[in-house]
Amino acid sequence: MQPRNMSMSGVVDLAAVKAAGEARQKAEQARAEAARNGGGGGVAPSSLVIDVDEAGFERDVLQRSAEVPVVIDFWAEWCEPCKQLGPLLERLALQYNGRFLLAKVDVDANQMLMQQFGIQGIPAVFAVVAGQALPLFQGAAPEAQIRETLDQLIQVAEERFGLTGIAVDAEAGTGPAEAAEVPAGPYDALLEAAARALDANDFGGAVQAYKNVLVDDPGNTEAKLGLAQAELLARVQGLDPQQVRKDAAENPADVAAQIAAADLDLVGGHVEDAFGRLVETVRRTAGDDRDAARVRLLELFEVIGGDDPRVAPARAALARVLF
């Protein structure tokens, strides 16, 4: 299942003045109560990821959303993409250190919640801010895309509702952080097979090999980078570079043409051109077209790697056209 609806464009509906005021008041009351109880009132890292059922939904999600954005992961034991996405969201909840709370809902055991949120397929991820819900995305997604969405959610929660998250006390206990840092297992054979497939131009085989690693170890850096590169090479395989560039030049409003040209730019070593093309496409488009260009740009960031000095300015440029 492909990720969709990663855009935060619908979040403006949360900006009701009354809801914002009530949320700020509740957050201030919560912080004051924590201070009276001694110090910062930090929670244990293990409290950042919780299992939620129908009986505790109001207490654990709706009430908590007055002090911190609550991200809801709808999942099931039989769902293979859920097994890839779930550990990634848990790791990010720990890394964001209280900027959001992750609530996990087993849809098999909580059919009513699934119906209330209109869930058509899983994994599905929603957020609740100040008691109001909005969809984030459906299906497993690359970490860069998820981080981008979380960053936007946190920014909106802070700017519109004054929600700055909850304090975390690292000494209060240990939780999923320790388990998340333990390697899931040796993947040398799979990674070597993926590399051989790349050398043989078997990009489909390389993609599958990298995905096999990421199913068990979503945070495997080598597999994520390899997968992004293999998917890029698979996309450009068989393209006519001259025709692609001609189409992009003659049809600047054709998002698919611009995306294909950006892929070729990157493969050809023209990194800044690829980034600039997609940033400009995001700037002049809207809706699904804008989201498609933004998602592809994030995927190209993954290909280059976040440490590359060309990525940071491109991210900044993307943020300027989005906001």
C-alpha positions, 0 to 999 in steps of 0.5 A: 500500500502506497503512502498517501495524504502526507500533506498537512494542508487540511490542518488549518481546520484546527485553528478554531479560536475557542478550541485553541484557547481551551487547549492552551488553558489546559496545557498551562494547568497541566504544566502548573500541576506538574510543577506543584508536584515537584520539578518538571514533572517529566514522564518516563521515555516508555510513556511516550508510546502507549497502547490505546483501546476504546475504553481509554481513548478519551482519557489517553488520547482526547484529554492528552491532546490538550497538552501534546499532539497525539499521533495514532497508529492504527495497526493489526498483527496480520498487517505486514506494512504495519510491522515496518511502520510501527517500530519506526514510529516508536523510534521517532516518538523517542527521538522527538522526546515529548514533542508528540505522543504515539498511541497504538490502536489494534484495529482487530480489538477496537473495531468501533474506533476504526469505524469512527475514524473511517479507516479503509486500510492499514496502517493508517496514521492520524493525529489529534490536536486539542481534541480534533482529529486529522489524517496524516497518511496511510501505508508505510512511508519513508522515514524522511516523509514521516519526519516532514509530516511530524515536523509540520504537525508539531509546528502547527500544534505550537503556533496555533494551540501553544502546545509545546509537548511534555517534559521527559525524564530520562532517569524515570525509567527505560522503555522501547528506546533500549530495545529499538537500539538493539540490532534486529539481526545480521543482514550482511547476506541480504545487503550483499545480494542487493549490491550484486543485483544493483551491479547486474542492473537487476533493480527490481531484485535490489529493491526487494532485497533492501525491503526484506531488510527494512521489514525487520529493521526499519532503521537500517541506514544502509538498506534505506539508502540502497533502497532509495538508490535502487528505486531511482535507477529502476524509475529511469531505466528505459527512459529516453533522456532527450524526450523526457527533457523535451517534455519537461521544457515544453510542459512546465506545468506537467508535474509527472514530466518535471518529476521524471526530469528531476530523476534524470538530473540526479542520476546525471549528477546534477543534484542542485538542478534536480532539487531546484526543479522540484522545489519550483514545481512544489511552489507553483502547484497545489493539492495532489500535484504539489504533494507528488512533487514534495514526496519525490523531493524527499525521496531524492534527499534519501538518495543523496543522504541527509549529511550531504551539504546540498540537502540542507539548503534544499530543505530550507527552500522547500520549507519556504515554498510550503509555508 
